[in-house]
């Protein structure tokens, strides 16, 4: 118990630590001694140590071994203490539990990790997985563990051998006390992989061809064969069993990696992607254990394994990593469903460009009607919440009509096209892939220009024409001067228009998330098949009509969800936020243009002489830029995260885009000629 009396000071005294070592002490005291020893290894460098390039823990570890070499009595005591700790702890838990989360639900896992950060750990435990985080509390421990050289590892092994109990030739468990916990951990991990692979939810999503040889079913018997061979110390049988088990693990890994390839057919959930990640991580842990059990340099492999356990242990406790991982899983869940839809919004030739202009013009005509209904809702003088609700219904119905007529609202394009763009970013390592991505950037920019031009070129003349016609028929415009003044004060660039426009971009992005989530939910629960083949639905609709309805919903569920969600958010989010003290409003470029055109019809053409009008024109330009830019940026980030893409060489991509803009600026605004477009498609 001498260690408990040691005072934590600026520098630990190695002599005091060695004198306090007691192999017969209670478990908590022995665990605490080991924690203090590792803390001494990590102690901040003194002046003479700071100038040395070698990491301090490695220097102190070698110093410790040198001291023990000079003092055999201390070496025997320390060796016996370390062996007693290994003997009395549940060491298998270190290999089975560290780095693996028993829960996937976000909030239970969040509070579990928060508790680990706030509550102190104890050395009074027989669970090595629990003690491990007390022994290696710093992320830097991974680096010095990896830096231990082969000679130091051999010296550590010899130190542990000093205090081992005597063992006969047949007593391999006493001769190799590390063997049994590793074999237990190996068996537990193989059982977990086998169970996950045979789970119906994952198995249905794996490639059938990769499951033909039944790799998951054979894992248990292969693991048993390896265990028996290792325990019998049969080198030939061990190598044979090891080769077979590694081949099965490789087949299981390929099968698990095939799950994301079936997203279009089956959909995806956070639970599924979490299970795949855990399965792959356990396969990697098994292979690390196999390297320790049967590798040519087991000491070095064990050091690598301990370093990896330090890293994943910190990731397992990190709240930031939890948010990043769940964000990645959610991104995969929603973004993958938008890539195919986004392809339809990208024009690549003159025919596509003309179609986009026509569709955008149709959308602009509908938005003209939306503009007048919005003024009507404002004129009713409803409370903020009900005014927002009916404004949302107005927007949602307008967007739905545009969708059902296969027309376009330009601001919806970026959030849908970003996932399609992310697919191109997967291949930018090669020059051809980078060129293809720049082509897609030009196509996308041109498509956005066509969408905006088509919307604005129709909405403004239609609204202004209705205003002038109404004035001619009834002596007063449909939208009066008071409402026109409100528009001039609300849309000006001198006010909070920029902030509101960026906020609208966030809502546009959020609607794409809703669309992706709803479509994924539709596919995941196989509702297309349910509508087509449910007996009750067939009895009501008939087989042919049920099949048509199933196809229609499969083709339109994403669009319906996106348009309804966007419309209701544009109407309801501002009054809800105002209720809690956040006075945010929305600024949609097409709706704002319609409102400004109505103001021209109300105040007459003399409005062109007012600076307020031109500030509103500037505000609309900024609104369009922010609506498109913010929604595209957020959607692209989600799409990149969903695919695990990291843009390490942004400068190379940026330089390629600027080079195209300098050499072929026309390609960003006008479609290529038919011959060039045909070559691009080929």
Buried (B, 14 or more C-beta within 10 A) or exposed (E): EBBEEBEEEEEBEBEBBBBBBBBEBEBBBBBBBBBBBBBBBBBEEEEEBEEEEEBBBBBBBBEBBEBBEEBEEBBBBBBBBBBBBBEEBBBBBBBBBBBBBEEBEBEEBBEBBEEBEEEEBEBEBBBBBBBBBBBBBBEEBBBBBBBBEEEBBEBBEEBBEBBBEEEEEEEBEBBBBBBBBBBBBBBBBBBBBBEBBBBEEBBEBBBEEBBEEEBBEBBBEBBEBBBBBBBEBEEEBBEBBBEBBBBBBEBBBBBBBBBBEBBEEBBBBBEBBBBBBBBBBBBBBBBBBBBBBBBEEBBBBBBBBBBBBBBBBBBBBBEEBBEEBBBBBBBBBBBBBBBBBBBBBBBBBBEBBEBBBBBBBBBBBBBBBBBBBBBEBBEEEBEEBEBBBBBBBBBBBBBBBBBEEEBBBBBBBBBBBBBBBBBBBEEBEEEEBBEBBBBBBBBBBBBBBBBBBBBBBBBBBBBBEBBBEBBEEEEEBBBBEEBBBBBBEBBBBEBBBBEBBBBBBBBBBBBBBBBBBBBBBBBBEBBBEEBBBBEEBBEEBEEEEBBBBBEEBBEBBBBBBBBBBBBBBBBBBBBBBBEEEEEBBBBBBBBBBBBBBBBBBBBBEEBEEEEBBBBBBBBBEBBBBBBBBBBBBBBBBBBBBBBEBEEEEEEEBEEBBEEBBEEEEEBBEEBBEEEEBEEEEE
